[in-house]
């Protein structure tokens, strides 16, 4: 399900009427869901923020740099820096369809990297990455194989562009048809239960010569909301 820019702006306009957008600096602990109240207002605010970040990433050249800007704007960590935590032992061979999208034959090496992109202790995204090492520089390959440098930063000299071919909302804090009057979930006055996975993107990365060099599958996590709710 593609989330539109117009819908995100409409939601933000609604929030301007419902409550102030004053963000604090506190955040949730590592691995813990953010402490948002289970109210209609908080659910609407959460959906507006998810829609906004989704639209920003879809319109960007680099998910890494967009997440870093999000981290800084919402004070998720004292140092707004995205770090890629490598998941040791992860392995996924590329499918025939992925090789076709990357324009490589069965003999061409394609490497795989799974990372958790974190800002401080908040996990913002879990990403699977298949890339063609022959289309990167030796220094880029060294960074990817031996350091925690996020993929987007390692390949930045290629001036990459993204071609998204799938975008899915995995959780909505409001029910389907809420904008047409469907009743929101009843609030128990407790804490909003935010699941780990919020939305997912699949994309190809191209260099400035329009040659694909990577395919990514990114699942964005509840850490993107690891700050007090607007007005909280």
For each residue, the residues with C-beta under 8 A, 3 or more apart:
1: 167 168 169
2: 58 167
3: 7 8 50 51 54 55 58 167 169 199
4: 7 8 51 55
5: 8 9 55 59
6: 9 10
7: 3 4 10 11 51
8: 3 4 5 11 12 48 51 52 54 55
9: 5 6 12 13
10: 6 7 13 14
11: 7 8 14 15 44 47 48 51 52
12: 8 9 15 16 48 52
13: 9 10 16 17
14: 10 11 17 18 44 48
15: 11 12 18 19 21 44 45 48 230
16: 12 13 21
17: 13 14
18: 14 15 41 44 45
19: 15 41 45 230 231
20: 230 231
21: 15 16 230 231
22: 230 231
23: 74 75 227 228 230
24: 75 227 228 232
25: 75 227
26: 227 228
27: 34 75 76 77 120 122 226 227
28: 32 33 34 35 122 223 226
29: 32 121
30: 121 122
31: 121 123
32: 28 29
33: 28 191 192 193 194 222
34: 27 28 194 222 225 226 227 229
35: 28 191 228
36: 42 46 191 192 194 225 229 232
37: 42 189 190 191 192 229 232
38: 42 43 185 187 188 189 190 191 192 193
39: 42 43 187 189 192
40: 43 44 184 187
41: 18 19 44 45
42: 36 37 38 39 45 46 173 192 229
43: 38 39 40 46 47 173 174 184 185 192
44: 11 14 15 18 40 41 47 48 173 174
45: 15 18 19 41 42 48 49 229 230
46: 36 42 43 49 50 173 192 194 225 229
47: 11 43 44 50 51 172 173 174
48: 8 11 12 14 15 44 45 51 52
49: 45 46 52 53 224 225
50: 3 46 47 53 54 169 172 173 198 199 224 225
51: 3 4 7 8 11 47 48 54 55
52: 8 11 12 48 49 55 56
53: 49 50 56 57 66 70 220 224
54: 3 8 50 51 57 58 167 169 199 201 220
55: 3 4 5 8 51 52 58 59
56: 52 53 59 60 66 70
57: 53 54 60 63 66 67 201 220
58: 2 3 54 55 164 167 201
59: 5 55 56
60: 56 57 63 65 66 162
61: 65 159 160 161 162
62: 65 66 152 156 160 162
63: 57 60 66 67 125 127 152 162 201 216 218
64: 67 68 82 117 150 151 152 153
65: 60 61 62 68 69 152 153
66: 53 56 57 60 62 63 69 70
67: 57 63 64 70 71 82 117 119 124 125 224
68: 64 65 71 72 80 81 82 119
69: 65 66 72 73 80
70: 53 56 66 67 73 74 76 124 224
71: 67 68 74 76 77 80 81 82 119 120 122 124
72: 68 69 75 80
73: 69 70
74: 23 70 71 227
75: 23 24 25 27 72 80 227
76: 27 70 71 80 119 120 122 124 223 226 227
77: 27 71 80 81 119 120 121 122
78: 120
79: 120
80: 68 69 71 72 75 76 77 119
81: 68 71 77 119
82: 64 67 68 71 117 118 119 124 150 153
83: 117 118 119 148 150
84: 115 116 117 118 148 149 150 151
85: 115 116 117 118 148
86: 113 114 115 148
87: 90 114 115 116
88:
89:
90: 87 112 113 114
91: 112
92: 112 114 128 130
93: 112
94: 98 99 102 110 112 130 215
95: 98 99
96: 99 100
97: 100 101
98: 94 95 101 102 110 130 215
99: 94 95 96 102 104 105 106 108 110
100: 96 97 103
101: 97 98 204 212 215
102: 94 98 99 110 130 132 204 212 213 214 215
103: 100 211 212
104: 99 108 110 132
105: 99 108
106: 99
107:
108: 99 104 105 132 134
109: 132 133 134
110: 94 98 99 102 104 130 131 132
111: 130 131 132 133 144
112: 90 91 92 93 94 128 129 130
113: 86 90 128 129 131 144 151
114: 86 87 90 92 126 127 128 129
115: 84 85 86 87 126 127 129 150 151
116: 84 85 87 123 125 126 127
117: 64 67 82 83 84 85 123 124 125 126 127 150
118: 82 83 84 85 121 122 123 124 223
119: 67 68 71 76 77 80 81 82 83 122 124 223
120: 27 71 76 77 78 79
121: 29 30 31 77 118
122: 27 28 30 71 76 77 118 119 223 224 226
123: 31 116 117 118 126 221 223
124: 67 70 71 76 82 117 118 119 220 221 223 224
125: 63 67 116 117 218 219 220 221
126: 114 115 116 117 123 218 219 221
127: 63 114 115 116 117 151 216 217 218 219
128: 92 112 113 114 216 217 218
129: 112 113 114 115 151 214 215 216 217
130: 92 94 98 102 110 111 112 214 215 216
131: 110 111 113 135 136 144 151 213 214 215
132: 102 104 108 109 110 111 135 136 212 213 214
133: 109 111 136 141
134: 108 109
135: 131 132 207 211 213
136: 131 132 133 140 141 144 154 155 158 213
137: 140 141 157
138: 141 142
139: 142 143
140: 136 137 143 144 154 155 157 158
141: 133 136 137 138 144 145
142: 138 139 145 146 147
143: 139 140 146 147 149 154
144: 111 113 131 136 140 141 147 149 151 154
145: 141 142
146: 142 143
147: 142 143 144
148: 83 84 85 86
149: 84 143 144 153 154
150: 64 82 83 84 115 117 153 154
151: 64 84 113 115 127 129 131 144 154 155 214 216
152: 62 63 64 65 155 156 160
153: 64 65 82 149 150 156
154: 136 140 143 144 149 150 151
155: 136 140 151 152 158 160 205 213 214
156: 62 152 153 159 160
157: 137 140
158: 136 140 155 207 208 213
159: 61 156 207 208
160: 61 62 152 155 156 205 206 207 208 213 214
161: 61 205 206 208
162: 60 61 62 63 203 204 205 206
163: 203 204 205 206
164: 58 167 201 202 203
165: 202 203 204
166: 200 201 202
167: 1 2 3 54 58 164 199 200 201 202
168: 1 199 200
169: 1 3 50 54 172 198 199
170: 195 197 198 199 200 219
171: 194 195 197 198 199
172: 47 50 169 175 176
173: 42 43 44 46 47 50 192 194
174: 43 44 47 178 184
175: 172 178 182 183 184 185
176: 172 182
177: 180 181 182
178: 174 175 181 182 184
179:
180: 177
181: 177 178
182: 175 176 177 178
183: 175
184: 40 43 174 175 178 187
185: 38 43 175
186:
187: 38 39 40 184
188: 38
189: 37 38 39
190: 37 38
191: 33 35 36 37 38
192: 33 36 37 38 39 42 43 46 173
193: 33 38
194: 33 34 36 46 171 173 198 222 225
195: 170 171 198 222
196: 221 222
197: 170 171 200 219 220 221 222
198: 50 169 170 171 194 195 220 221 222 224 225
199: 3 50 54 167 168 169 170 171 219 220
200: 166 167 168 170 197 217 218 219 220
201: 54 57 58 63 164 166 167 216 217 218 220
202: 164 165 166 167 215 216 217 218
203: 162 163 164 165 215 216 218
204: 101 102 162 163 165 212 214 215 216
205: 155 160 161 162 163 212 213 214 215 216
206: 160 161 162 163 210 211 212 213
207: 135 158 159 160 210 211 213
208: 158 159 160 161
209:
210: 206 207
211: 103 135 206 207
212: 101 102 103 132 204 205 206 215
213: 102 131 132 135 136 155 158 160 205 206 207
214: 102 129 130 131 132 151 155 160 204 205
215: 94 98 101 102 129 130 131 202 203 204 205 212
216: 63 127 128 129 130 151 201 202 203 204 205
217: 127 128 129 200 201 202
218: 63 125 126 127 128 200 201 202 203
219: 125 126 127 170 197 199 200
220: 53 54 57 124 125 197 198 199 200 201 224
221: 123 124 125 126 196 197 198 224
222: 33 34 194 195 196 197 198 225 226
223: 28 76 118 119 122 123 124 226
224: 49 50 53 67 70 122 124 198 220 221
225: 34 36 46 49 50 194 198 222
226: 27 28 34 76 122 222 223
227: 23 24 25 26 27 34 74 75 76
228: 23 24 26 35 232
229: 34 36 37 42 45 46 232
230: 15 19 20 21 22 23 45
231: 19 20 21 22
232: 24 36 37 228 229
